[in-house]
């Protein structure tokens, strides 16, 4: 089991802006189980979909 990264967002977004969360919400509206995780090493938010056995 792994995860597929759909998109990366730099952690330096303007105050009050949540582009990764907005992108993930749009993917969830399309039926994809997207979630946002923080990659500390690259200082970025990643929108990911957990890959199952059939991916």
N, CA, C, O and CB atoms as a CASP TS submission, in Angstrom:
PFRMAT TS
TARGET T0000
AUTHOR 0000-0000-0000
METHOD Language model
MODEL 1
PARENT N/A
ATOM      1  N   UNK     1       0.834  -1.171   0.000  1.00  0.00           N
ATOM      2  CA  UNK     1       0.000   0.000   0.000  1.00  0.00           C
ATOM      3  C   UNK     1       0.880   1.236   0.000  1.00  0.00           C
ATOM      4  O   UNK     1       1.887   1.283   0.706  1.00  0.00           O
ATOM      5  CB  UNK     1      -0.950  -0.003   1.201  1.00  0.00           C
ATOM      6  N   UNK     2       0.512   2.229  -0.780  1.00  0.00           N
ATOM      7  CA  UNK     2       1.271   3.460  -0.846  1.00  0.00           C
ATOM      8  C   UNK     2       0.329   4.626  -1.061  1.00  0.00           C
ATOM      9  O   UNK     2      -0.880   4.509  -0.867  1.00  0.00           O
ATOM     10  CB  UNK     2       2.321   3.398  -1.959  1.00  0.00           C
ATOM     11  N   UNK     3       0.887   5.736  -1.457  1.00  0.00           N
ATOM     12  CA  UNK     3       0.077   6.923  -1.707  1.00  0.00           C
ATOM     13  C   UNK     3       0.526   7.566  -3.003  1.00  0.00           C
ATOM     14  O   UNK     3       1.711   7.559  -3.334  1.00  0.00           O
ATOM     15  CB  UNK     3       0.178   7.927  -0.534  1.00  0.00           C
ATOM     16  N   UNK     4      -0.415   8.115  -3.725  1.00  0.00           N
ATOM     17  CA  UNK     4      -0.128   8.825  -4.963  1.00  0.00           C
ATOM     18  C   UNK     4      -0.247  10.320  -4.671  1.00  0.00           C
ATOM     19  O   UNK     4      -1.279  10.779  -4.182  1.00  0.00           O
ATOM     20  CB  UNK     4      -1.102   8.382  -6.123  1.00  0.00           C
ATOM     21  N   UNK     5       0.799  11.072  -4.967  1.00  0.00           N
ATOM     22  CA  UNK     5       0.778  12.524  -4.771  1.00  0.00           C
ATOM     23  C   UNK     5       0.086  13.152  -5.972  1.00  0.00           C
ATOM     24  O   UNK     5       0.528  12.991  -7.109  1.00  0.00           O
ATOM     25  CB  UNK     5       2.229  13.103  -4.588  1.00  0.00           C
ATOM     26  N   UNK     6      -1.000  13.868  -5.713  1.00  0.00           N
ATOM     27  CA  UNK     6      -1.725  14.541  -6.787  1.00  0.00           C
ATOM     28  C   UNK     6      -1.131  15.907  -7.097  1.00  0.00           C
ATOM     29  O   UNK     6      -1.037  16.306  -8.258  1.00  0.00           O
ATOM     30  CB  UNK     6      -3.190  14.688  -6.420  1.00  0.00           C
ATOM     31  N   UNK     7      -0.726  16.629  -6.034  1.00  0.00           N
ATOM     32  CA  UNK     7      -0.172  17.966  -6.235  1.00  0.00           C
ATOM     33  C   UNK     7       0.595  18.401  -4.989  1.00  0.00           C
ATOM     34  O   UNK     7       0.290  17.966  -3.879  1.00  0.00           O
ATOM     35  CB  UNK     7      -1.293  18.983  -6.566  1.00  0.00           C
ATOM     36  N   UNK     8       1.600  19.269  -5.187  1.00  0.00           N
ATOM     37  CA  UNK     8       2.407  19.825  -4.100  1.00  0.00           C
ATOM     38  C   UNK     8       2.131  21.325  -3.996  1.00  0.00           C
ATOM     39  O   UNK     8       1.940  22.012  -5.000  1.00  0.00           O
ATOM     40  CB  UNK     8       3.932  19.553  -4.333  1.00  0.00           C
ATOM     41  N   UNK     9       2.115  21.807  -2.760  1.00  0.00           N
ATOM     42  CA  UNK     9       1.926  23.232  -2.508  1.00  0.00           C
ATOM     43  C   UNK     9       2.986  23.680  -1.518  1.00  0.00           C
ATOM     44  O   UNK     9       3.157  23.052  -0.473  1.00  0.00           O
ATOM     45  CB  UNK     9       0.491  23.534  -1.971  1.00  0.00           C
ATOM     46  N   UNK    10       3.691  24.740  -1.823  1.00  0.00           N
ATOM     47  CA  UNK    10       4.680  25.285  -0.903  1.00  0.00           C
ATOM     48  C   UNK    10       4.012  25.721   0.389  1.00  0.00           C
ATOM     49  O   UNK    10       2.859  26.154   0.380  1.00  0.00           O
ATOM     50  CB  UNK    10       5.427  26.463  -1.543  1.00  0.00           C
ATOM     51  N   UNK    11       4.719  25.611   1.484  1.00  0.00           N
ATOM     52  CA  UNK    11       4.155  25.941   2.789  1.00  0.00           C
ATOM     53  C   UNK    11       4.070  27.444   3.029  1.00  0.00           C
ATOM     54  O   UNK    11       3.534  27.864   4.055  1.00  0.00           O
ATOM     55  CB  UNK    11       4.978  25.301   3.878  1.00  0.00           C
ATOM     56  N   UNK    12       4.569  28.248   2.137  1.00  0.00           N
ATOM     57  CA  UNK    12       4.593  29.695   2.338  1.00  0.00           C
ATOM     58  C   UNK    12       3.409  30.431   1.740  1.00  0.00           C
ATOM     59  O   UNK    12       3.573  31.554   1.262  1.00  0.00           O
ATOM     60  CB  UNK    12       5.838  30.249   1.766  1.00  0.00           C
ATOM     61  N   UNK    13       2.225  29.843   1.748  1.00  0.00           N
ATOM     62  CA  UNK    13       1.040  30.513   1.199  1.00  0.00           C
ATOM     63  C   UNK    13       0.706  31.745   2.041  1.00  0.00           C
ATOM     64  O   UNK    13       1.028  31.793   3.228  1.00  0.00           O
ATOM     65  CB  UNK    13      -0.174  29.539   1.152  1.00  0.00           C
ATOM     66  N   UNK    14       0.066  32.731   1.432  1.00  0.00           N
ATOM     67  CA  UNK    14      -0.318  33.926   2.201  1.00  0.00           C
ATOM     68  C   UNK    14      -1.234  33.579   3.372  1.00  0.00           C
ATOM     69  O   UNK    14      -1.970  32.593   3.324  1.00  0.00           O
ATOM     70  CB  UNK    14      -1.013  34.941   1.289  1.00  0.00           C
ATOM     71  N   UNK    15      -1.183  34.376   4.400  1.00  0.00           N
ATOM     72  CA  UNK    15      -1.998  34.147   5.598  1.00  0.00           C
ATOM     73  C   UNK    15      -3.482  34.075   5.216  1.00  0.00           C
ATOM     74  O   UNK    15      -3.989  34.921   4.478  1.00  0.00           O
ATOM     75  CB  UNK    15      -1.759  35.274   6.649  1.00  0.00           C
ATOM     76  N   UNK    16      -4.156  33.062   5.725  1.00  0.00           N
ATOM     77  CA  UNK    16      -5.574  32.875   5.435  1.00  0.00           C
ATOM     78  C   UNK    16      -5.840  32.111   4.154  1.00  0.00           C
ATOM     79  O   UNK    16      -6.997  31.865   3.813  1.00  0.00           O
ATOM     80  CB  UNK    16      -6.247  34.194   5.361  1.00  0.00           C
ATOM     81  N   UNK    17      -4.794  31.733   3.440  1.00  0.00           N
ATOM     82  CA  UNK    17      -4.935  30.987   2.196  1.00  0.00           C
ATOM     83  C   UNK    17      -4.590  29.531   2.440  1.00  0.00           C
ATOM     84  O   UNK    17      -3.548  29.226   3.022  1.00  0.00           O
ATOM     85  CB  UNK    17      -4.040  31.581   1.087  1.00  0.00           C
ATOM     86  N   UNK    18      -5.445  28.641   2.007  1.00  0.00           N
ATOM     87  CA  UNK    18      -5.247  27.205   2.195  1.00  0.00           C
ATOM     88  C   UNK    18      -5.394  26.477   0.852  1.00  0.00           C
ATOM     89  O   UNK    18      -6.323  25.685   0.691  1.00  0.00           O
ATOM     90  CB  UNK    18      -6.258  26.644   3.235  1.00  0.00           C
ATOM     91  N   UNK    19      -4.501  26.724  -0.112  1.00  0.00           N
ATOM     92  CA  UNK    19      -4.681  26.146  -1.442  1.00  0.00           C
ATOM     93  C   UNK    19      -4.663  24.613  -1.450  1.00  0.00           C
ATOM     94  O   UNK    19      -5.388  24.001  -2.234  1.00  0.00           O
ATOM     95  CB  UNK    19      -3.608  26.660  -2.359  1.00  0.00           C
ATOM     96  N   UNK    20      -3.867  23.995  -0.610  1.00  0.00           N
ATOM     97  CA  UNK    20      -3.826  22.528  -0.585  1.00  0.00           C
ATOM     98  C   UNK    20      -5.152  21.968  -0.094  1.00  0.00           C
ATOM     99  O   UNK    20      -5.665  21.000  -0.656  1.00  0.00           O
ATOM    100  CB  UNK    20      -2.674  22.029   0.312  1.00  0.00           C
ATOM    101  N   UNK    21      -5.710  22.572   0.953  1.00  0.00           N
ATOM    102  CA  UNK    21      -7.002  22.120   1.477  1.00  0.00           C
ATOM    103  C   UNK    21      -8.112  22.324   0.452  1.00  0.00           C
ATOM    104  O   UNK    21      -8.990  21.474   0.305  1.00  0.00           O
ATOM    105  CB  UNK    21      -7.344  22.863   2.776  1.00  0.00           C
ATOM    106  N   UNK    22      -8.074  23.452  -0.256  1.00  0.00           N
ATOM    107  CA  UNK    22      -9.086  23.724  -1.278  1.00  0.00           C
ATOM    108  C   UNK    22      -8.980  22.718  -2.425  1.00  0.00           C
ATOM    109  O   UNK    22      -9.996  22.229  -2.918  1.00  0.00           O
ATOM    110  CB  UNK    22      -8.937  25.161  -1.815  1.00  0.00           C
ATOM    111  N   UNK    23      -7.770  22.413  -2.843  1.00  0.00           N
ATOM    112  CA  UNK    23      -7.560  21.439  -3.917  1.00  0.00           C
ATOM    113  C   UNK    23      -8.045  20.052  -3.482  1.00  0.00           C
ATOM    114  O   UNK    23      -8.708  19.354  -4.249  1.00  0.00           O
ATOM    115  CB  UNK    23      -6.064  21.385  -4.317  1.00  0.00           C
ATOM    116  N   UNK    24      -7.712  19.661  -2.254  1.00  0.00           N
ATOM    117  CA  UNK    24      -8.142  18.357  -1.744  1.00  0.00           C
ATOM    118  C   UNK    24      -9.667  18.284  -1.651  1.00  0.00           C
ATOM    119  O   UNK    24     -10.258  17.254  -1.976  1.00  0.00           O
ATOM    120  CB  UNK    24      -7.513  18.085  -0.364  1.00  0.00           C
ATOM    121  N   UNK    25     -10.300  19.360  -1.212  1.00  0.00           N
ATOM    122  CA  UNK    25     -11.762  19.389  -1.117  1.00  0.00           C
ATOM    123  C   UNK    25     -12.400  19.218  -2.493  1.00  0.00           C
ATOM    124  O   UNK    25     -13.410  18.530  -2.634  1.00  0.00           O
ATOM    125  CB  UNK    25     -12.233  20.705  -0.475  1.00  0.00           C
ATOM    126  N   UNK    26     -11.809  19.844  -3.500  1.00  0.00           N
ATOM    127  CA  UNK    26     -12.332  19.703  -4.864  1.00  0.00           C
ATOM    128  C   UNK    26     -12.185  18.263  -5.352  1.00  0.00           C
ATOM    129  O   UNK    26     -13.078  17.745  -6.024  1.00  0.00           O
ATOM    130  CB  UNK    26     -11.603  20.668  -5.826  1.00  0.00           C
ATOM    131  N   UNK    27     -11.060  17.605  -5.019  1.00  0.00           N
ATOM    132  CA  UNK    27     -10.878  16.203  -5.416  1.00  0.00           C
ATOM    133  C   UNK    27     -11.873  15.296  -4.683  1.00  0.00           C
ATOM    134  O   UNK    27     -12.402  14.349  -5.265  1.00  0.00           O
ATOM    135  CB  UNK    27      -9.427  15.743  -5.129  1.00  0.00           C
ATOM    136  N   UNK    28     -12.126  15.596  -3.387  1.00  0.00           N
ATOM    137  CA  UNK    28     -13.117  14.818  -2.640  1.00  0.00           C
ATOM    138  C   UNK    28     -14.505  14.979  -3.242  1.00  0.00           C
ATOM    139  O   UNK    28     -15.288  14.029  -3.264  1.00  0.00           O
ATOM    140  CB  UNK    28     -13.132  15.242  -1.168  1.00  0.00           C
ATOM    141  N   UNK    29     -14.812  16.178  -3.729  1.00  0.00           N
ATOM    142  CA  UNK    29     -16.103  16.416  -4.382  1.00  0.00           C
ATOM    143  C   UNK    29     -16.228  15.582  -5.657  1.00  0.00           C
ATOM    144  O   UNK    29     -17.337  15.264  -6.086  1.00  0.00           O
ATOM    145  CB  UNK    29     -16.273  17.913  -4.708  1.00  0.00           C
ATOM    146  N   UNK    30     -15.095  15.229  -6.260  1.00  0.00           N
ATOM    147  CA  UNK    30     -15.080  14.368  -7.450  1.00  0.00           C
ATOM    148  C   UNK    30     -15.123  12.888  -7.081  1.00  0.00           C
ATOM    149  O   UNK    30     -15.164  12.029  -7.962  1.00  0.00           O
ATOM    150  CB  UNK    30     -13.838  14.653  -8.290  1.00  0.00           C
ATOM    151  N   UNK    31     -15.114  12.589  -5.790  1.00  0.00           N
ATOM    152  CA  UNK    31     -15.179  11.208  -5.337  1.00  0.00           C
ATOM    153  C   UNK    31     -13.840  10.571  -5.014  1.00  0.00           C
ATOM    154  O   UNK    31     -13.785   9.375  -4.727  1.00  0.00           O
ATOM    155  CB  UNK    31     -15.849  10.401  -6.357  1.00  0.00           C
ATOM    156  N   UNK    32     -12.760  11.337  -5.055  1.00  0.00           N
ATOM    157  CA  UNK    32     -11.441  10.807  -4.708  1.00  0.00           C
ATOM    158  C   UNK    32     -11.178  11.048  -3.218  1.00  0.00           C
ATOM    159  O   UNK    32     -11.448  12.141  -2.719  1.00  0.00           O
ATOM    160  CB  UNK    32     -10.324  11.468  -5.584  1.00  0.00           C
ATOM    161  N   UNK    33     -10.663  10.056  -2.506  1.00  0.00           N
ATOM    162  CA  UNK    33     -10.410  10.224  -1.068  1.00  0.00           C
ATOM    163  C   UNK    33      -9.107  10.981  -0.793  1.00  0.00           C
ATOM    164  O   UNK    33      -8.184  10.440  -0.183  1.00  0.00           O
ATOM    165  CB  UNK    33     -10.364   8.858  -0.384  1.00  0.00           C
ATOM    166  N   UNK    34      -9.042  12.221  -1.242  1.00  0.00           N
ATOM    167  CA  UNK    34      -7.823  13.024  -1.112  1.00  0.00           C
ATOM    168  C   UNK    34      -7.684  13.589   0.293  1.00  0.00           C
ATOM    169  O   UNK    34      -8.665  13.939   0.948  1.00  0.00           O
ATOM    170  CB  UNK    34      -7.819  14.161  -2.133  1.00  0.00           C
ATOM    171  N   UNK    35      -6.425  13.667   0.734  1.00  0.00           N
ATOM    172  CA  UNK    35      -6.150  14.316   2.010  1.00  0.00           C
ATOM    173  C   UNK    35      -4.830  15.063   1.907  1.00  0.00           C
ATOM    174  O   UNK    35      -4.025  14.812   1.009  1.00  0.00           O
ATOM    175  CB  UNK    35      -6.112  13.283   3.170  1.00  0.00           C
ATOM    176  N   UNK    36      -4.623  15.975   2.832  1.00  0.00           N
ATOM    177  CA  UNK    36      -3.426  16.814   2.836  1.00  0.00           C
ATOM    178  C   UNK    36      -2.487  16.323   3.926  1.00  0.00           C
ATOM    179  O   UNK    36      -2.896  16.077   5.060  1.00  0.00           O
ATOM    180  CB  UNK    36      -3.787  18.314   3.052  1.00  0.00           C
ATOM    181  N   UNK    37      -1.221  16.185   3.557  1.00  0.00           N
ATOM    182  CA  UNK    37      -0.190  15.847   4.539  1.00  0.00           C
ATOM    183  C   UNK    37       0.954  16.854   4.389  1.00  0.00           C
ATOM    184  O   UNK    37       1.127  17.465   3.334  1.00  0.00           O
ATOM    185  CB  UNK    37       0.323  14.365   4.347  1.00  0.00           C
ATOM    186  N   UNK    38       1.713  17.011   5.443  1.00  0.00           N
ATOM    187  CA  UNK    38       2.856  17.928   5.423  1.00  0.00           C
ATOM    188  C   UNK    38       4.131  17.131   5.232  1.00  0.00           C
ATOM    189  O   UNK    38       4.398  16.182   5.970  1.00  0.00           O
ATOM    190  CB  UNK    38       2.928  18.767   6.727  1.00  0.00           C
ATOM    191  N   UNK    39       4.917  17.521   4.237  1.00  0.00           N
ATOM    192  CA  UNK    39       6.232  16.926   4.024  1.00  0.00           C
ATOM    193  C   UNK    39       7.255  17.893   4.614  1.00  0.00           C
ATOM    194  O   UNK    39       7.622  18.884   3.982  1.00  0.00           O
ATOM    195  CB  UNK    39       6.510  16.644   2.488  1.00  0.00           C
ATOM    196  N   UNK    40       7.705  17.598   5.815  1.00  0.00           N
ATOM    197  CA  UNK    40       8.621  18.504   6.515  1.00  0.00           C
ATOM    198  C   UNK    40       9.949  18.652   5.789  1.00  0.00           C
ATOM    199  O   UNK    40      10.546  19.728   5.791  1.00  0.00           O
ATOM    200  CB  UNK    40       8.866  18.011   7.927  1.00  0.00           C
ATOM    201  N   UNK    41      10.408  17.580   5.174  1.00  0.00           N
ATOM    202  CA  UNK    41      11.707  17.610   4.499  1.00  0.00           C
ATOM    203  C   UNK    41      11.735  18.640   3.364  1.00  0.00           C
ATOM    204  O   UNK    41      12.723  19.352   3.186  1.00  0.00           O
ATOM    205  CB  UNK    41      12.045  16.221   3.950  1.00  0.00           C
ATOM    206  N   UNK    42      10.637  18.709   2.597  1.00  0.00           N
ATOM    207  CA  UNK    42      10.592  19.657   1.476  1.00  0.00           C
ATOM    208  C   UNK    42       9.821  20.928   1.813  1.00  0.00           C
ATOM    209  O   UNK    42       9.695  21.809   0.963  1.00  0.00           O
ATOM    210  CB  UNK    42       9.966  18.997   0.264  1.00  0.00           C
ATOM    211  N   UNK    43       9.298  21.043   3.048  1.00  0.00           N
ATOM    212  CA  UNK    43       8.515  22.194   3.490  1.00  0.00           C
ATOM    213  C   UNK    43       7.364  22.463   2.527  1.00  0.00           C
ATOM    214  O   UNK    43       7.188  23.574   2.029  1.00  0.00           O
ATOM    215  CB  UNK    43       9.407  23.438   3.613  1.00  0.00           C
ATOM    216  N   UNK    44       6.582  21.402   2.281  1.00  0.00           N
ATOM    217  CA  UNK    44       5.456  21.510   1.353  1.00  0.00           C
ATOM    218  C   UNK    44       4.279  20.686   1.856  1.00  0.00           C
ATOM    219  O   UNK    44       4.443  19.703   2.579  1.00  0.00           O
ATOM    220  CB  UNK    44       5.867  21.052  -0.061  1.00  0.00           C
ATOM    221  N   UNK    45       3.091  21.115   1.451  1.00  0.00           N
ATOM    222  CA  UNK    45       1.889  20.337   1.700  1.00  0.00           C
ATOM    223  C   UNK    45       1.630  19.487   0.469  1.00  0.00           C
ATOM    224  O   UNK    45       1.699  19.979  -0.657  1.00  0.00           O
ATOM    225  CB  UNK    45       0.665  21.253   2.029  1.00  0.00           C
ATOM    226  N   UNK    46       1.332  18.212   0.683  1.00  0.00           N
ATOM    227  CA  UNK    46       1.057  17.293  -0.415  1.00  0.00           C
ATOM    228  C   UNK    46      -0.400  16.867  -0.358  1.00  0.00           C
ATOM    229  O   UNK    46      -0.916  16.527   0.707  1.00  0.00           O
ATOM    230  CB  UNK    46       1.991  16.061  -0.358  1.00  0.00           C
ATOM    231  N   UNK    47      -1.058  16.888  -1.503  1.00  0.00           N
ATOM    232  CA  UNK    47      -2.402  16.337  -1.595  1.00  0.00           C
ATOM    233  C   UNK    47      -2.222  14.927  -2.131  1.00  0.00           C
ATOM    234  O   UNK    47      -1.706  14.734  -3.233  1.00  0.00           O
ATOM    235  CB  UNK    47      -3.360  17.217  -2.519  1.00  0.00           C
ATOM    236  N   UNK    48      -2.649  13.939  -1.347  1.00  0.00           N
ATOM    237  CA  UNK    48      -2.415  12.549  -1.694  1.00  0.00           C
ATOM    238  C   UNK    48      -3.718  11.740  -1.685  1.00  0.00           C
ATOM    239  O   UNK    48      -4.703  12.096  -1.038  1.00  0.00           O
ATOM    240  CB  UNK    48      -1.408  11.936  -0.731  1.00  0.00           C
ATOM    241  N   UNK    49      -3.670  10.649  -2.425  1.00  0.00           N
ATOM    242  CA  UNK    49      -4.726   9.640  -2.404  1.00  0.00           C
ATOM    243  C   UNK    49      -4.047   8.334  -2.057  1.00  0.00           C
ATOM    244  O   UNK    49      -3.088   7.933  -2.715  1.00  0.00           O
ATOM    245  CB  UNK    49      -5.503   9.551  -3.783  1.00  0.00           C
ATOM    246  N   UNK    50      -4.539   7.670  -1.027  1.00  0.00           N
ATOM    247  CA  UNK    50      -3.959   6.392  -0.616  1.00  0.00           C
ATOM    248  C   UNK    50      -4.272   5.356  -1.683  1.00  0.00           C
ATOM    249  O   UNK    50      -5.427   5.166  -2.066  1.00  0.00           O
ATOM    250  CB  UNK    50      -4.504   5.940   0.778  1.00  0.00           C
ATOM    251  N   UNK    51      -3.224   4.689  -2.159  1.00  0.00           N
ATOM    252  CA  UNK    51      -3.377   3.672  -3.191  1.00  0.00           C
ATOM    253  C   UNK    51      -3.702   2.338  -2.545  1.00  0.00           C
ATOM    254  O   UNK    51      -3.043   1.913  -1.596  1.00  0.00           O
ATOM    255  CB  UNK    51      -2.102   3.562  -4.054  1.00  0.00           C
ATOM    256  N   UNK    52      -4.714   1.693  -3.066  1.00  0.00           N
ATOM    257  CA  UNK    52      -5.098   0.382  -2.548  1.00  0.00           C
ATOM    258  C   UNK    52      -4.404  -0.728  -3.316  1.00  0.00           C
ATOM    259  O   UNK    52      -3.471  -0.482  -4.080  1.00  0.00           O
ATOM    260  CB  UNK    52      -6.613   0.199  -2.616  1.00  0.00           C
ATOM    261  N   UNK    53      -4.870  -1.953  -3.105  1.00  0.00           N
ATOM    262  CA  UNK    53      -4.280  -3.109  -3.757  1.00  0.00           C
ATOM    263  C   UNK    53      -4.515  -3.113  -5.267  1.00  0.00           C
ATOM    264  O   UNK    53      -3.735  -3.706  -6.013  1.00  0.00           O
ATOM    265  CB  UNK    53      -4.832  -4.372  -3.151  1.00  0.00           C
ATOM    266  N   UNK    54      -5.589  -2.454  -5.724  1.00  0.00           N
ATOM    267  CA  UNK    54      -5.904  -2.476  -7.148  1.00  0.00           C
ATOM    268  C   UNK    54      -5.242  -1.367  -7.937  1.00  0.00           C
ATOM    269  O   UNK    54      -5.405  -1.310  -9.156  1.00  0.00           O
ATOM    270  CB  UNK    54      -7.372  -2.395  -7.335  1.00  0.00           C
ATOM    271  N   UNK    55      -4.492  -0.471  -7.279  1.00  0.00           N
ATOM    272  CA  UNK    55      -3.788   0.632  -7.979  1.00  0.00           C
ATOM    273  C   UNK    55      -2.399   0.227  -8.427  1.00  0.00           C
ATOM    274  O   UNK    55      -1.684   1.031  -9.024  1.00  0.00           O
ATOM    275  CB  UNK    55      -3.685   1.861  -7.076  1.00  0.00           C
TER
END
